Structure formats: structure tokens, C-alpha cells
Amino acid sequence: MTTLNPSVGAAQSRILGIGTYRPERIVPNSELVEAIDSSDEWIQQRSGIKERRFAGPEETVQMMSVAASRQALERAGIDAAQIDCVVVATVSHMLQTPAIATAIAHELGTDKAPAFDISAACAGFCHGLALGSDMVRAGSAKHVLVIGVERLTDITSLNDRGTAFIFADGAGAAVIGPSEEVGIGPVVWGSDGEQYDLIRQDEDWRDVLVQEKPTMPHLIMQGAAVFRWASFAMAKIAEATLDKAGITVDDLDVFVPHQANMRIIDAMARSMKLPAHVQIARDIAEQGNTSAASIPLALGRMIDEGTAKSGDTALLIAFGAGLAYAAQVVVLP
């Protein structure tokens, strides 16, 4: 029997640096209310959103990803040539193939690193973080760049009263590398395919193409059902993640849930009985829901503003279309 050499990885993994990119254009609720027969008060009451960021023509998925990644690399003290793999979580790269990750890896100046996209909607970044951590510990990579990026405005109808005020654009990135201590805890992830269609693209591309006047498909959502599911199911996933990491809510310093809706964030915090000392990410008020970019953008804001600091213990949890979810406890860089 032939004996093969084993893969040898690091003892553990950790996040070395976080980078973000927010589009320049700030869009307040007042710009959207007329088209959906709504009001600033109604939007804030329903979602907690005051304003959001919309990308301009030059702020492409690739451009925003590269900008966030360069900041993450600088903060990690890692050169692009040291990156062994690039993972991009997105649902708004408009080409079915090739993966945008390959173009990003090239523009950054990696040494022909393997690169691929993943599609797990709003849970995509946490999925990528789990994959990157496992690569580092298994030995298939020493440094992995994980990016969450969206231009959701390309697939959002500004006339849809249920979603026009929710979605936005942006990018966040994290460099994952080796560690002697546990810096990224075990992932708890899964999907509830029975509720597959609660958040989805409204039309199949094949149906669009046969229309006399084709229009871009857009995202639709059964908001009340998603709210009920996320508010309660995700609190249980959060508890399972803490148990798997071997800690309790009292050990947490920071809570970074997916920035889907302020009411969902508040409901999860109450259900989890988070102590008063735990800092909670509320980036959605100024950024909107950026799907796969949500977690790194929210975490990046907390680090930049000083509400989260190096060495803090943070719970990340994300959920979205599919219904896919993923969570892990991390030590902040």
C-alpha cells in the first residue's frame, strides 16, 4: 500500500486583520419614501435604518473588494504575495462564471493563489471564515483572505415596499492566519431548506430572457416570516455556538449579528440575556443590510470606533436566504 505525505497545518487559526469599504453615496430614507408610499418614521420603526450606502458606477464588486482587502492586509501586516487562498462571499457578482475571486486575487498581487466564490447569502462571510480557518489548520493554506461583498442595489427594486429601504452595498475582508492559541472557535452552521423561498430572486433568469421587455430580477422577502424565524431560531444557534466554544454569554465582550433588522438584533439580545457589558453591533442604522458584507462591515466599525478592541471575545452570527446560517466565536485582532 502506498503511503502519502499528510497535510500539516497550524495548531490553531485567528483573524489577523479586518478591512472595510463603504461606498461614498449616503442615501437617507427621505430619498426612498415617495416611490414606496412610506415615511422615514415607518422605515425606522420597522427596520432601524436611517440611511444606507449605494455604490456608484465605478464602485464595482471587484473595486470594493480590493479596497477592503488592502486595508485588511495592511492591518494584518501581510503582503498580498503571502495569501494562499482568496474566498469571496457574494450573491451580487453578475457573471455566473468566472468567479470574481480570481480577478480580485490577481489585482491584489497574490502569487496565483487559488480563488473561488461562495454563495450563502447573508451568512456567506461566516461560511468563508469557517472555510479559511479549516484551511489554515489543515495545512492547505497558511494565510487565507476572506471577503464579503455586495452590490445589492443591482438586484433591488426601489419600488418594492418590502425591500427597497433594506438593502445596500459595501465590502469587508479578513485575513486569517496561524496561531498558537484558539482565535476562531468551532463553527455552528446549517440551513433550513424547508423555508427556502422566504428570501429569493423574484424570477428565474430563463423566464426573464423570454420576456418581450426583460427587466432585471430583484430580491423579494417575506419579512414577517423571516423576522419570526431569525428572532428565535438564531438565539438558539447563538447558544449552541457559545456551548461549542466552551464559554458563556458572560465571557463575551462583543456581539456581531448579521445587520438585517434592528428589531431582530434586539430580539436576539433579549432572548440570549446578554449582559450589559457586551457591546452590540448596530451598523444597520447607517449602512443598511449588505448581506455577505454585513458582519465585517459591522465589526470594522466597532474596531474603528473603539467599542471593540484587540483581544476581545466576539460572537459572530449570520443568517439569510436559503435559509442558511453560520456562527462562531472569535478573538478580535
BELKAKA-V837768 format. One record per backbone hydrogen bond with DSSP energy under -0.5 kcal/mol. CO is the residue of the C=O (numbers start at 1). NH is the residue of the N-H. Records with the same first field share a line. If there is no record, write none. Layout:
BEGIN
CO = NH, NH
END
This chain:
BEGIN
2 = 4
7 = 9
12 = 179
13 = 183, 184
14 = 16, 177
17 = 175
19 = 173
21 = 171
25 = 27, 54
26 = 28
27 = 52
28 = 31
29 = 32, 33
32 = 36
33 = 38
34 = 37
39 = 43
40 = 44
41 = 45
42 = 46
43 = 47, 48, 49
44 = 48
47 = 262
50 = 29
52 = 27
53 = 169
54 = 25
56 = 59
58 = 60
60 = 64
61 = 65
62 = 66
63 = 67
64 = 68
65 = 69
66 = 70
67 = 71
68 = 72
69 = 73
70 = 74
71 = 75
72 = 76
73 = 77, 78
74 = 77
79 = 82
80 = 83
84 = 114
85 = 145
86 = 116
87 = 89, 147
88 = 90, 118
89 = 149
92 = 94
94 = 96
99 = 102, 103
100 = 104
101 = 105
102 = 106
103 = 107
104 = 108
105 = 109, 110
106 = 109
110 = 112
114 = 86
116 = 88
118 = 90, 120
120 = 123
121 = 124
123 = 127
124 = 128
125 = 129
126 = 130
127 = 131
128 = 132
129 = 133
130 = 134
131 = 135
132 = 136
133 = 137
134 = 138
135 = 139, 140, 141
136 = 10
137 = 9
143 = 84, 85
144 = 146, 176
145 = 87
146 = 174
147 = 89
148 = 172
150 = 170
151 = 154
152 = 155
153 = 156
155 = 219
156 = 158
157 = 160
159 = 161
160 = 163, 164
163 = 166, 167
166 = 289
168 = 152
170 = 150
171 = 21
172 = 148
173 = 19
174 = 146, 176
175 = 16, 17
176 = 144
177 = 14
179 = 12
181 = 183
183 = 331
187 = 189
188 = 327
190 = 325
191 = 193
192 = 195
193 = 196
195 = 198
196 = 322
198 = 222
200 = 220
204 = 207, 208
205 = 209
206 = 210
208 = 211
211 = 214
218 = 202
220 = 200
221 = 223
222 = 226
223 = 227
224 = 228
225 = 229
226 = 230
227 = 231
228 = 232
229 = 233, 234
230 = 234
232 = 236
233 = 237
234 = 238
235 = 239
236 = 240
237 = 241
238 = 242
239 = 243
240 = 244
241 = 245
242 = 246, 247
243 = 246
248 = 251
249 = 252
253 = 279
254 = 315
255 = 257, 281
256 = 317
258 = 260
261 = 265
262 = 266
263 = 267
264 = 268
265 = 269
266 = 270
267 = 271
268 = 272
269 = 273, 274
270 = 273
275 = 278
279 = 255
282 = 285
283 = 286, 287
284 = 288
285 = 50, 51
287 = 53
288 = 290
289 = 168
290 = 293
291 = 294
293 = 297
294 = 298
295 = 299
296 = 300
297 = 301
298 = 302
299 = 303
300 = 304
301 = 305
302 = 306, 307, 308
303 = 306
309 = 312
312 = 314, 332
313 = 253, 254
314 = 316, 330
315 = 256
316 = 328
317 = 258
318 = 326
320 = 323, 324
321 = 324
323 = 192
324 = 320
325 = 190
326 = 318
327 = 188
328 = 316
329 = 185
330 = 314, 332
331 = 15
332 = 311
END
